[in-house]
Amino acid sequence: MARKNISVSIFEEHPQVGVPSHCSGHVGIVAFKRFSPEIPRRLIENEIIGAVLHAPNGQPLILQRPRPVTYVLNRCEFDQYLASLAQDEGANLHLNSRVAGYSRSDDGQIRLSIRDDREYQVKCKILIDASGCGASISRYARFTKSRRGLLVNSAQLSVENLMDVDEDFVEVYFGQGFAPGFFGWIIPRRDGTAKVGIAAGARANVRECFERFVRKHPVVSSKLSRSKQVSPLTFHPIPVGGAVNRTYDDNIMTVGDAASQVKPTTGGGIVFGLACGRLAGEAASNAILTGDLSAKCLKEYERSWRELIGFDLKAMSFLRRLLYRLPDRNLDHIFSIANELGADEILNTTPDIDFQGRTLFALARDPRLFITLLSASILSAPSWMRN
């Protein structure tokens, strides 16, 4: 928008962009390069060629590529870099400035209440809410109803001096006893440190789950037995229920976590946020330049992003319901089926790990993956039918 000589102001509630960082920064290379501006090499903390998925009983499923398939980003510095690009184009960045509420003025514009060391108001023609999960503006605009049952809470910190961790592989740990409703992870960096975290269903105490994961998990506790914590433990909610029903109104759009534009299978939101953020900027620019700020005009934003990621969000939402509330014994059985049928060989050919819906739709033509997915569907039917 700023590049088109539109006056843009960014209100960041924290004193520093990117701090605190709640995100693992793990992104698929193909989709990231498609939607992100080119970034300095220093922002890439690692390049990953595969993943080791651990069933609740410890049975591994290893996915591996000949070349790197994902980046581990320094999320704090990545956010700061994006902010600097926006400022270079003329956007105004306001730090320590929290948007406390909004109203509509008599001339049809949006009036924002901003709090820093004082409270003041600003007017704008278009408001784009990118304030994350639980976004206040979107809630006040009644874009969506509360979906607490479709949230997970995450906890993550960084450690050094891990044992028996291959820096080329991320590790993912399933099990209702440690990460109920989701999973835990170890994401290594090239410098020998790693991001260790879990996400758990909204009803679980995520702090207690994290402590149990790092101290009691038979594999993870061994890898961390000599480790040292090098960053604070941070917590963050993640919406994983699939896209909200509506993301626009007169003068308003919502994007990213605020719109639940997040992969339900993994909680990843960087790539979809980049893609939908670009579409929101294009729609807002068109609205301002044509003078039509109505919901009818801004509806084009929703049409565009649903055309881009809507099918994948629906498919991934189904997969999440299918797998992540399974009893451990059923998930162990699915891992056994996948290993026996060689499903890992099929998944290792996946062209894009971010657009999983279309990818799995194509791969499911292979009988081995089809049988694996069918087995998961049958075994999980009692749990996903309750959601």
C-alpha positions in Angstrom: 0.0 0.0 0.0 2.8 2.4 0.9 4.4 1.8 -2.4 1.3 3.1 -4.1 1.7 6.4 -2.2 -1.1 5.6 0.3 -0.6 6.8 3.8 -0.1 3.8 6.0 0.3 3.6 9.8 1.2 0.4 11.7 0.3 0.2 15.4 2.5 -2.3 17.3 1.5 -2.8 20.9 5.0 -3.8 22.0 8.1 -1.5 22.5 10.0 -3.6 19.9 8.9 -5.3 16.7 9.1 -9.1 17.0 9.5 -9.2 20.7 8.4 -11.4 22.4 8.5 -14.1 19.8 6.0 -16.8 20.1 6.7 -18.7 16.9 9.0 -21.5 15.9 9.7 -19.9 12.6 9.5 -23.2 10.7 8.3 -22.7 7.1 8.2 -24.7 3.9 10.8 -23.3 1.5 8.7 -23.5 -1.7 5.7 -21.6 -0.4 7.8 -19.2 1.6 9.8 -18.1 -1.4 6.6 -17.7 -3.4 5.0 -15.2 -0.9 7.8 -13.6 1.0 10.1 -10.8 -0.1 13.7 -11.9 -0.5 15.3 -12.0 2.9 19.0 -11.8 4.1 20.7 -15.1 4.6 21.3 -14.3 8.2 17.6 -14.7 9.0 17.8 -18.4 8.2 18.9 -20.3 11.3 18.8 -23.7 9.6 17.7 -25.7 6.5 15.9 -28.9 7.3 15.8 -32.0 5.0 13.4 -34.2 7.0 11.3 -34.9 10.1 11.2 -37.8 12.6 7.6 -38.3 13.8 7.4 -40.2 17.1 4.2 -42.2 17.9 3.1 -42.3 21.5 4.8 -45.7 22.0 8.0 -44.3 20.5 7.7 -45.8 17.1 9.3 -43.4 14.6 8.2 -42.5 11.1 11.0 -40.9 9.2 10.4 -38.4 6.4 13.5 -37.3 4.4 14.3 -35.4 1.2 17.6 -35.2 -0.7 17.5 -31.4 -0.4 16.3 -29.0 2.2 12.5 -28.6 2.4 12.0 -26.2 5.2 13.7 -23.1 6.8 14.0 -22.4 10.4 13.7 -18.6 10.6 14.8 -16.2 13.3 11.2 -15.0 13.7 12.1 -11.9 15.7 14.5 -10.6 13.1 12.2 -11.6 10.3 9.4 -9.5 11.7 11.9 -6.6 12.1 13.1 -7.0 8.5 9.5 -6.8 7.2 8.8 -3.7 9.3 11.9 -2.1 7.9 10.8 -2.8 4.3 7.4 -1.2 5.0 9.1 1.9 6.6 11.5 2.1 3.6 8.4 2.5 1.4 7.0 5.2 3.6 4.8 3.4 6.2 4.8 4.9 9.6 5.5 2.5 12.5 4.2 3.4 15.9 5.7 1.3 18.7 4.3 0.7 22.2 0.9 1.7 20.6 -2.0 -0.6 21.5 -5.3 -0.3 19.6 -7.8 -0.3 22.4 -11.0 0.0 20.4 -12.7 1.5 17.5 -15.8 3.3 16.3 -17.2 4.8 13.1 -17.1 8.5 12.7 -19.9 10.6 11.0 -18.0 10.7 7.7 -17.9 6.9 7.6 -14.3 6.5 8.5 -12.9 4.4 11.3 -11.9 6.1 14.6 -9.2 4.2 16.5 -8.4 4.6 20.2 -4.7 4.3 20.7 -2.9 3.8 24.0 0.8 4.4 24.6 1.9 6.6 27.5 -1.3 8.5 26.8 -4.6 7.8 25.0 -5.5 9.5 21.7 -7.6 8.9 18.6 -6.8 8.6 14.9 -9.0 8.3 11.9 -8.4 6.0 8.9 -10.2 5.0 5.7 -9.3 1.3 6.0 -8.5 -0.8 9.0 -6.6 -4.1 8.6 -6.7 -6.2 11.8 -3.5 -8.3 12.0 -3.4 -8.4 15.8 -3.3 -12.2 16.2 -5.5 -14.8 17.9 -8.3 -13.2 19.9 -8.1 -10.0 17.8 -10.2 -7.4 19.6 -11.3 -5.5 16.5 -12.5 -8.6 14.7 -14.3 -9.7 17.8 -16.0 -6.3 18.1 -16.9 -6.4 14.4 -18.5 -9.8 15.0 -16.7 -11.5 12.2 -16.7 -14.8 14.0 -18.0 -16.5 17.1 -15.7 -17.8 19.8 -14.1 -21.2 19.0 -12.3 -21.9 22.2 -12.5 -25.6 21.6 -10.6 -25.1 18.4 -7.7 -23.3 19.9 -4.4 -24.8 21.2 -2.1 -23.1 23.6 1.7 -23.3 22.9 4.7 -23.1 25.1 8.3 -22.8 23.7 11.8 -22.0 24.7 15.3 -22.4 23.3 18.1 -24.6 24.8 21.7 -25.5 24.1 23.8 -28.6 24.8 21.2 -31.1 23.5 22.2 -34.8 23.1 21.5 -37.0 20.1 19.8 -34.4 17.9 20.5 -34.3 14.2 20.5 -30.7 13.0 19.1 -31.8 9.6 15.8 -33.1 11.1 12.9 -31.6 13.1 11.4 -34.0 15.7 7.7 -34.2 16.4 6.2 -36.1 19.4 2.6 -37.3 19.7 0.9 -38.5 22.8 -2.1 -37.5 24.8 -0.2 -37.8 28.0 2.3 -35.1 27.0 0.6 -32.9 24.4 -3.1 -33.6 24.5 -4.8 -32.6 21.3 -1.6 -31.7 19.4 2.1 -32.5 19.6 5.5 -31.5 20.9 8.6 -30.5 18.9 12.4 -30.1 18.8 13.6 -27.8 16.0 17.4 -27.6 15.8 19.5 -24.6 14.7 22.9 -24.8 13.0 24.5 -23.2 16.0 23.7 -26.2 18.3 20.7 -24.7 20.0 17.2 -25.8 19.4 13.6 -24.6 19.9 11.7 -27.0 22.2 7.9 -26.7 22.6 4.5 -28.2 22.7 1.0 -27.2 21.9 -2.0 -28.6 23.7 -5.8 -28.4 23.6 -7.4 -25.3 25.2 -8.6 -27.4 28.2 -5.1 -28.5 29.2 -2.7 -26.5 31.4 0.1 -26.0 28.8 2.7 -25.0 31.4 2.2 -28.3 33.2 2.2 -30.2 29.9 5.5 -28.5 28.8 7.2 -29.4 32.2 6.0 -33.0 31.9 7.2 -33.1 28.2 10.7 -32.0 28.9 11.2 -33.8 32.2 9.2 -37.1 31.8 9.0 -37.9 28.1 11.4 -41.0 27.8 13.0 -39.7 24.6 12.9 -35.9 25.0 14.0 -35.9 28.7 17.1 -37.9 27.7 18.0 -35.5 24.9 17.6 -32.5 27.3 19.3 -34.1 30.3 22.4 -31.9 30.0 20.8 -28.9 28.2 20.7 -25.3 29.3 17.8 -22.9 28.8 18.9 -19.9 26.7 15.6 -18.0 26.2 12.4 -17.4 28.3 9.5 -19.8 28.1 6.8 -18.1 26.1 3.1 -18.9 25.7 0.7 -18.2 22.9 -2.7 -19.4 21.7 -3.1 -20.7 18.1 -6.4 -20.9 16.2 -6.5 -24.3 14.5 -10.2 -24.6 13.7 -10.0 -23.5 10.1 -10.9 -20.1 8.6 -13.4 -17.8 10.2 -16.7 -17.3 8.4 -16.1 -13.7 7.3 -13.0 -11.5 7.1 -14.3 -8.2 5.8 -16.9 -5.4 6.4 -17.2 -1.8 5.5 -13.7 -0.2 5.9 -12.4 -3.4 7.7 -10.5 -6.5 6.9 -8.8 -9.1 9.1 -5.8 -11.2 8.3 -3.4 -13.9 9.6 -4.1 -15.4 13.1 -6.9 -12.9 13.6 -8.7 -14.5 10.7 -7.6 -18.0 11.7 -5.6 -18.3 8.4 -3.5 -20.9 10.1 -2.7 -24.5 9.1 -4.9 -26.6 11.4 -2.5 -29.6 11.2 0.6 -27.8 12.5 -0.4 -24.4 13.7 1.9 -22.7 11.2 0.8 -19.3 10.1 3.7 -17.5 8.5 3.2 -18.5 4.8 -0.6 -18.1 4.9 -0.2 -14.8 6.7 2.3 -13.5 4.1 0.0 -14.6 1.2 -3.2 -13.2 2.7 -1.5 -10.1 3.9 -0.5 -9.3 0.3 -4.1 -9.9 -0.8 -5.4 -7.6 1.9 -3.0 -4.9 0.9 -4.1 -5.2 -2.7 -7.8 -5.0 -1.8 -7.3 -2.0 0.5 -5.2 -0.2 -2.1 -7.9 -0.7 -4.8 -10.7 0.4 -2.4 -8.8 3.6 -1.4 -7.8 4.5 -5.0 -11.3 4.0 -6.3 -13.0 5.6 -3.3 -15.2 2.6 -2.7 -14.6 1.4 1.0 -17.7 -0.7 1.2 -18.0 -4.3 2.2 -19.1 -5.1 -1.4 -15.7 -3.8 -2.7 -13.6 -5.5 0.1 -15.4 -8.8 -0.5 -12.8 -9.3 -3.3 -10.2 -9.9 -0.6 -12.1 -12.8 0.9 -12.8 -14.3 -2.5 -9.1 -14.1 -3.4 -7.8 -15.7 -0.2 -10.4 -18.4 -0.1 -9.6 -19.3 -3.7 -5.9 -19.5 -2.8 -6.0 -21.4 0.5 -9.6 -22.2 1.3 -9.6 -25.8 0.1 -6.4 -26.6 2.0 -7.7 -25.1 5.2 -10.8 -27.3 5.0 -8.8 -30.4 4.2 -6.3 -29.7 7.0 -9.1 -29.0 9.4 -10.5 -32.4 8.6 -7.1 -34.1 9.1 -6.7 -32.3 12.5 -10.1 -33.6 13.7 -9.1 -37.0 12.3 -5.8 -37.4 14.1 -5.2 -35.2 17.1 -7.8 -36.4 19.5 -7.1 -40.0 18.9 -6.4 -42.3 21.9 -2.7 -43.1 21.9 -3.3 -46.8 21.1 -5.1 -45.9 17.9 -2.4 -43.5 16.8 0.2 -46.1 17.5 -1.7 -48.4 15.2 -1.9 -45.8 12.4 1.9 -45.4 12.7 2.3 -49.2 12.3 0.1 -49.2 9.2 2.0 -46.3 7.7 5.3 -48.0 8.3 4.2 -51.4 7.1 2.7 -49.9 3.9 5.7 -47.6 3.2 3.5 -44.5 3.4 6.7 -42.5 4.2 7.9 -43.2 0.7 4.8 -41.4 -0.7 5.0 -38.5 1.7 8.7 -38.0 0.9 7.5 -37.0 -2.6 5.2 -34.3 -1.4 5.8 -31.2 -3.5 4.6 -28.6 -1.1 4.2 -29.0 2.7 2.2 -25.9 3.2 -0.7 -26.5 0.7 -1.4 -29.9 2.3 -5.0 -30.3 1.1 -4.3 -30.3 -2.6 -1.1 -32.3 -2.0 -2.7 -35.1 -0.1 -5.6 -35.2 -2.5 -3.1 -35.9 -5.3 -1.1 -38.4 -3.3 -4.1 -40.3 -2.0 -4.4 -41.9 -5.4 -1.6 -44.2 -4.3 -3.3 -47.2 -2.5 -0.7 -47.1 0.3 -1.6 -43.6 1.4 -5.3 -44.1 0.8 -5.3 -47.2 3.1 -3.4 -45.2 5.7 -5.9 -42.3 5.6 -8.9 -44.7 5.5 -7.5 -46.5 8.6 -7.1 -43.2 10.4 -10.6 -42.2 9.5 -12.1 -45.5 10.8 -10.0 -45.4 14.0 -10.7 -41.8 14.8 -14.4 -41.7 13.9 -15.7 -41.6 17.5 -13.5 -38.6 18.4 -13.9 -36.4 15.3 -17.6 -37.0 15.2 -17.9 -35.3 18.6 -16.3 -32.1 17.4 
